[in-house]
Amino acid sequence: MRERTKLLILLAVFGVAYFLPIETPRVQGAFIEGLFLLKDYARQHVLLCLVPAFFIAGAIGQFVSQGAVMRYLGAKAKKPVAYGVASVSGTILAVCSCTVLPLFAGIYKRGAGLGPAIAFLYSGPAINVLAIILTARVLGVQIGLARAAGAVAFAFVVGLVMAALFRKEEAARQVNGPDPFAYAGEEGGRAPWQDAAFLATMVGILVFANWGAPNEAVGVFAMVHRIHWRLTLALLAALFWMMWKWYRREELTAWVDSTWLFAKQITPLLFGGILVSGWLMGRPGLDSGLIPSSWVATAVGGNGWGANILSSVAGAFMYFATLTEVPILQTLLGAGMGQGPALTLLLAGPALSLPSVLVINSYLGPRKTIAYISLVVVMATVTGWLFGLITG
């Protein structure tokens, strides 16, 4: 870093410290809101979402063969197979943009191509069956169907464009192997289906432990919710049985070590991003951040380009816990938000957030991260604008 750059950063920090209106109630409240959001995340998402995701990521690195990843998700895999597997895998995970990060890191570091890995990264939080159904019921069938179609298309298009933009770097990465971060776990004489069953069981625990309570009328989803803890405990018992019967002690130790490696890399960035997000926007549904929610509601009325761009950019940096985007949008629509900007926020918001951007940057670097954010923002903006024209 040049000395001039260091001086500019120092002056900027001094300026913020000197002019920060700390005496105003909104600024004082915003700092507390950041801590409240961090506390809410720790209570609602770490134990049941993030911790299982870390263990799944560690298991991918330790027990899934590189050959299997390369066969289905590698850069040389057939595109319909690679992107289809990536999108379907994301669909079954009712996770937020932060919980999907360890899983993305696991398959990317294990050798998945950039395109399929990005498709999985987007599809995990965006193509959420429960969220799409809730969107259709609360916000209307039109916007629910538009969200479903747009999210599926985005997963494919964003992945394909990212792979094309960085094809030379990806070719070099595939030749040199999947990064020094790779794991060298042995199969221990197990059949491939046993490792697959082990991973599937952990995914089932993640899904059922976080199964939200839907509207009473949502048939099978309500039925599953009534027994979701029993399903979770049954899968947990099956997991411990597999660990006892199928895996050696040293393999399990290596799995815990790889899980810890993901946890210590991702958690500090994630928590720091959530804290800043809380300072800026406050907790979802509360007008408590540095940026008043009334400004947002006023700015995203109608279906102009400005409203859609602002909605997309705001969504890309706001943090939405799983399913919370629907009641938030219901409030914003009631305050005058246009249908186009609403869809824009649904397509950009759940898939991105400030915390997830910080973690993605640590794995992909600034160029790929900026490209990914830009693609999501631009595509969400254009799609929302077109939807506003059709429904307006």
matplotlib code that plots the C-alpha trace (Angstrom):
import matplotlib.pyplot as plt

x = [0.0, 1.4, 2.1, -0.3, -3.1, -2.3, -2.5, -5.9, -7.3, -6.0, -7.6, -10.9, -10.9, -10.1, -12.9, -15.5, -14.4, -14.4, -17.8, -19.7, -22.9, -22.7, -24.9, -28.0, -30.4, -30.4, -26.6, -26.6, -29.4, -27.8, -24.7, -26.9, -28.9, -25.8, -25.2, -28.9, -28.6, -25.4, -27.1, -30.2, -28.0, -26.0, -29.2, -31.2, -28.7, -25.3, -26.1, -28.8, -27.6, -24.0, -22.4, -24.0, -22.9, -19.3, -19.4, -20.9, -18.2, -15.5, -17.0, -17.0, -13.3, -12.4, -14.7, -15.8, -13.3, -12.0, -12.8, -16.5, -16.5, -14.7, -17.0, -20.2, -19.2, -15.7, -15.0, -14.9, -18.1, -21.1, -22.8, -26.3, -25.1, -22.8, -25.3, -28.3, -26.6, -25.5, -29.0, -30.8, -28.4, -29.1, -32.8, -33.1, -31.2, -33.5, -30.5, -29.6, -26.7, -24.4, -25.1, -24.4, -20.9, -19.1, -20.8, -19.7, -16.2, -16.1, -17.0, -14.9, -11.8, -12.4, -12.2, -15.6, -15.6, -16.2, -19.4, -21.1, -19.8, -21.3, -24.6, -24.7, -23.7, -26.7, -29.2, -28.8, -30.5, -32.4, -34.1, -35.7, -38.9, -40.4, -39.6, -41.0, -44.3, -44.5, -43.8, -46.7, -49.1, -48.3, -47.2, -49.2, -48.9, -47.4, -44.4, -44.0, -43.8, -41.5, -39.2, -39.0, -38.4, -35.9, -33.9, -33.5, -32.5, -30.1, -28.3, -27.5, -26.8, -24.6, -22.6, -22.1, -21.1, -18.6, -17.1, -16.7, -15.3, -12.6, -12.0, -8.2, -7.8, -10.1, -8.2, -4.9, -6.6, -7.9, -4.5, -2.7, -5.3, -7.9, -5.7, -3.3, -6.3, -7.3, -7.7, -6.2, -8.6, -8.7, -11.9, -11.0, -12.4, -15.9, -18.3, -19.0, -22.7, -21.7, -19.9, -22.9, -25.3, -23.2, -23.4, -27.1, -27.8, -26.1, -27.9, -31.2, -30.3, -29.6, -32.9, -35.2, -33.7, -34.4, -37.8, -40.0, -43.7, -45.7, -49.3, -51.6, -53.0, -49.6, -50.3, -47.2, -44.9, -47.1, -47.2, -43.4, -43.1, -45.1, -42.6, -39.4, -37.7, -38.4, -36.9, -33.9, -33.2, -33.7, -31.1, -28.8, -28.9, -28.2, -25.3, -23.7, -24.3, -22.5, -19.6, -19.2, -19.5, -18.0, -15.2, -11.9, -11.0, -8.2, -10.7, -13.1, -10.3, -9.3, -13.0, -13.1, -9.9, -11.1, -14.4, -12.4, -10.4, -13.6, -15.0, -12.0, -11.7, -15.4, -16.8, -14.8, -15.7, -19.3, -19.8, -18.1, -20.3, -23.5, -22.4, -21.9, -25.1, -27.0, -25.4, -26.5, -30.0, -30.9, -32.8, -35.3, -38.6, -37.3, -36.5, -33.4, -30.3, -28.3, -30.3, -34.0, -36.4, -38.7, -35.9, -35.8, -39.6, -39.8, -36.9, -38.3, -41.8, -42.9, -40.9, -38.2, -34.7, -33.5, -36.0, -34.9, -31.2, -31.5, -33.6, -31.0, -28.0, -29.7, -30.7, -27.2, -25.8, -28.7, -28.8, -32.0, -32.4, -34.2, -37.9, -37.7, -37.5, -41.3, -42.7, -40.2, -41.4, -45.0, -44.4, -42.5, -45.2, -47.7, -45.6, -45.7, -42.9, -43.4, -43.9, -40.7, -38.4, -40.0, -39.0, -35.6, -35.1, -36.2, -33.7, -30.7, -31.4, -31.5, -28.5, -26.2, -25.4, -22.5, -21.4, -21.5, -19.6, -16.7, -16.4, -16.8, -14.0, -11.7, -12.1, -12.5, -10.6, -11.8, -12.2, -14.4, -16.4, -17.1, -18.0, -20.4, -22.1, -22.3, -24.0, -26.6, -27.3, -27.6, -29.7, -32.0, -32.4, -33.3, -35.6, -37.5, -37.9, -39.3, -41.7, -42.8, -43.7, -45.6, -47.6, -47.9]
y = [0.0, 3.4, 6.0, 8.4, 5.8, 5.2, 9.0, 9.2, 6.4, 8.0, 11.4, 9.7, 7.9, 11.2, 13.0, 10.4, 10.5, 14.3, 14.9, 11.8, 13.1, 10.7, 12.9, 12.3, 9.6, 7.8, 7.4, 6.2, 3.8, 2.5, 1.3, -0.6, -2.0, -3.5, -5.3, -6.4, -7.8, -9.7, -11.1, -12.2, -13.8, -15.7, -16.9, -17.8, -19.0, -20.0, -23.2, -24.7, -23.2, -22.1, -24.9, -27.7, -25.9, -25.8, -29.6, -30.3, -28.2, -30.0, -33.4, -32.3, -31.5, -34.7, -37.4, -36.4, -37.5, -34.8, -37.0, -36.9, -33.1, -32.8, -35.3, -33.4, -29.8, -29.4, -27.0, -29.9, -31.5, -31.3, -27.9, -29.2, -31.7, -29.3, -26.4, -28.7, -30.4, -27.0, -25.5, -28.5, -28.8, -25.2, -25.7, -28.2, -25.9, -23.4, -21.2, -17.6, -15.9, -16.5, -20.1, -21.2, -19.8, -22.7, -25.1, -23.0, -22.8, -26.6, -27.5, -24.7, -25.6, -29.2, -28.5, -27.4, -25.1, -21.4, -21.4, -24.3, -23.1, -19.6, -21.2, -23.1, -20.0, -18.0, -20.9, -21.8, -18.8, -17.6, -20.8, -21.6, -23.6, -22.4, -18.8, -18.9, -20.4, -17.8, -15.1, -16.2, -16.5, -13.2, -10.9, -12.5, -15.4, -13.1, -12.0, -15.5, -17.1, -14.3, -14.8, -18.6, -18.2, -15.4, -17.1, -20.3, -18.4, -16.2, -19.3, -20.6, -17.2, -15.8, -19.0, -19.2, -15.6, -15.8, -18.9, -17.1, -13.9, -15.8, -18.8, -18.3, -18.2, -21.2, -23.2, -22.5, -23.4, -26.7, -27.6, -26.8, -28.5, -27.1, -24.8, -25.8, -25.7, -29.2, -32.1, -35.5, -37.7, -41.4, -43.3, -45.9, -48.8, -47.4, -47.6, -44.2, -44.5, -44.5, -41.1, -39.9, -41.1, -39.4, -36.1, -36.4, -37.1, -33.9, -31.9, -33.4, -32.3, -28.8, -28.7, -30.1, -28.4, -25.0, -26.0, -22.9, -22.8, -22.1, -21.1, -23.8, -24.2, -25.1, -28.9, -31.0, -28.2, -27.8, -31.6, -31.7, -28.8, -30.7, -33.5, -31.7, -32.1, -35.8, -36.1, -34.1, -36.3, -39.5, -38.2, -37.1, -40.7, -42.1, -39.8, -40.9, -44.6, -43.9, -42.2, -45.2, -47.9, -46.5, -44.0, -44.4, -42.1, -40.4, -39.7, -38.1, -36.0, -34.8, -33.9, -31.8, -30.1, -29.2, -27.9, -25.7, -24.4, -23.1, -21.8, -19.7, -18.2, -17.3, -16.5, -13.2, -11.7, -12.8, -11.4, -8.1, -7.8, -8.4, -5.7, -3.1, -4.1, -3.6, -0.1, 0.9, -0.6, -1.8, -5.0, -6.2, -4.5, -1.8, 1.8, 1.9, 2.1, 5.1, 5.0, 5.7, 3.1, 6.0, 7.1, 3.6, 3.4, 6.8, 6.2, 2.8, 3.9, 3.4, 1.5, 3.9, 2.8, 4.7, 2.9, -0.5, 0.3, 1.5, -1.5, -3.9, -2.2, -2.0, -5.6, -6.7, -5.2, -5.7, -8.9, -11.0, -14.0, -16.9, -15.9, -12.5, -10.7, -11.5, -9.6, -6.8, -6.4, -6.6, -3.5, -1.7, -2.4, -1.0, 2.1, 2.6, 0.4, -0.6, -4.2, -4.0, -2.8, -5.4, -8.3, -6.7, -6.8, -10.4, -11.4, -9.5, -9.4, -13.1, -14.1, -11.3, -9.3, -7.3, -10.2, -12.7, -10.3, -10.0, -13.8, -14.3, -11.8, -13.8, -16.9, -15.4, -12.1, -8.6, -9.0, -12.0, -10.7, -7.4, -9.2, -11.5, -8.6, -6.5, -9.4, -10.0, -6.2, -5.6, -8.7, -8.0, -4.4, -5.2, -8.1, -6.0, -3.1, -5.5, -7.1, -3.6, -2.8, -6.0, -5.7, -2.0]
z = [0.0, -1.0, 1.7, 0.0, 0.2, 3.9, 4.5, 2.7, 4.8, 8.0, 7.0, 6.2, 9.6, 11.3, 9.4, 10.4, 14.0, 14.1, 12.4, 13.6, 15.1, 18.1, 20.2, 18.0, 19.1, 15.7, 15.7, 19.3, 18.5, 15.4, 17.2, 19.7, 16.8, 15.3, 18.5, 18.6, 15.1, 15.9, 19.0, 17.0, 14.4, 17.1, 18.8, 15.7, 13.1, 14.5, 16.4, 14.0, 10.7, 10.7, 12.8, 10.8, 7.6, 8.8, 9.6, 6.1, 4.5, 6.5, 5.5, 1.8, 2.1, 4.0, 2.7, -0.8, -3.4, -5.7, -8.6, -7.7, -7.4, -10.7, -12.4, -11.5, -10.8, -12.4, -15.2, -17.7, -16.6, -19.0, -18.4, -18.0, -15.4, -13.5, -13.4, -12.8, -9.8, -8.4, -8.7, -7.4, -4.5, -3.5, -3.8, -0.9, 1.5, 3.2, 4.2, 4.2, 2.2, 5.1, 6.0, 2.4, 2.5, 4.1, 1.7, -1.3, 0.1, 0.5, -3.0, -4.6, -2.7, -3.5, -7.2, -8.4, -11.4, -10.8, -12.8, -11.0, -7.6, -8.2, -9.3, -6.1, -4.1, -5.6, -5.6, -2.0, -0.5, -3.6, -4.8, -1.5, -2.0, 1.3, 0.7, -2.8, -1.6, 1.2, -1.3, -3.5, -0.6, 1.0, -1.9, -4.7, -7.2, -9.9, -7.9, -6.4, -9.9, -11.1, -8.1, -8.8, -12.5, -12.0, -9.3, -11.4, -14.4, -12.4, -11.0, -14.5, -16.1, -13.4, -13.2, -17.0, -17.2, -14.3, -15.9, -19.2, -17.7, -15.8, -18.1, -18.3, -14.6, -14.2, -16.8, -14.9, -11.6, -12.9, -14.3, -11.0, -8.8, -6.5, -4.4, -1.6, 0.7, -0.6, 1.7, 1.3, 3.3, 2.5, 1.9, 4.6, 2.5, 2.4, -0.6, -2.2, -1.2, 2.5, 2.3, 0.2, 2.9, 5.6, 3.8, 3.0, 6.7, 7.7, 5.0, 6.3, 9.9, 8.6, 6.6, 9.3, 12.3, 10.6, 9.1, 9.7, 10.7, 7.5, 7.2, 8.4, 4.9, 3.3, 3.4, 3.5, 4.8, 7.8, 8.4, 8.2, 10.7, 13.3, 13.3, 12.3, 15.6, 15.6, 12.1, 13.2, 16.2, 14.1, 11.6, 14.4, 15.8, 12.4, 12.0, 15.2, 14.2, 10.9, 12.7, 15.0, 12.4, 9.2, 10.2, 12.0, 14.9, 12.9, 10.0, 12.4, 13.9, 10.4, 9.7, 12.9, 12.0, 8.5, 10.0, 12.4, 9.4, 7.7, 11.0, 11.9, 8.4, 7.9, 11.3, 12.1, 8.6, 9.0, 12.4, 11.5, 8.4, 10.4, 12.9, 10.2, 8.4, 11.7, 12.1, 8.6, 8.3, 11.8, 12.4, 9.7, 10.1, 12.5, 11.5, 13.7, 11.5, 10.3, 7.1, 7.8, 6.3, 5.1, 2.8, 1.2, 0.9, -0.7, -3.1, -4.4, -5.3, -8.9, -11.4, -12.6, -13.2, -10.2, -7.9, -9.3, -9.1, -5.5, -4.5, -6.1, -4.5, -1.1, -1.3, -2.2, 1.1, 3.5, 5.6, 5.4, 7.6, 5.9, 5.1, 6.7, 3.3, 2.8, 5.7, 5.2, 1.6, 2.6, 4.8, 2.0, -0.5, 1.9, 2.1, -1.6, -3.0, -6.7, -7.8, -10.0, -7.2, -4.9, -7.3, -7.7, -3.9, -3.8, -6.5, -5.1, -1.3, -0.1, -2.3, -1.1, 2.0, 3.3, 5.6, 2.6, 0.3, 2.8, 3.0, -0.8, -1.3, 1.0, -1.2, -4.7, -4.5, -5.3, -9.1, -9.0, -6.1, -7.8, -11.0, -9.1, -7.2, -10.4, -12.3, -9.6, -9.2, -13.0, -13.7, -10.7, -11.8, -15.4, -14.4, -11.8, -14.3, -16.9, -14.3, -13.3, -17.0, -17.4, -14.1, -14.1]

ax = plt.figure().add_subplot(projection="3d")
ax.plot(x, y, z, "-o")
ax.set_aspect("equal")
plt.show()
